[in-house]
Amino acid sequence: MLKIECPWCGERDQEEFQYGGEAHIVRPERPDTLTDEQWADYLFNRANTKGVHAEQWCHGAGCRRWFNVLRDTVSYVIVAVYRPGENPPGGGE
């Protein structure tokens, strides 16, 4: 089982968390000006990185807060955990 370190509650089993997708996706400032293709790209297309990837997770069975995780998608190793608004440790995404 994967262990995830909540920045507020500490290490817990993955069963307490919900995956929220790729982190650092910025919503367009004026979505009404986008074409259908641009809006679809924002909604559906993600990096699908093989290797270290920035993800959002929510501690749903705990503090219910969102946070970011740098996780290797090949080995499942969690490299770092950081709060929203913080830069990824090491400057990587």
Helices and strands as residue ranges (DSSP letters): E 3-6, E 10-13, G 14-16, E 18-22, G 31-33, H 36-44, E 52-58, E 66-72, E 78-82, G 89-91
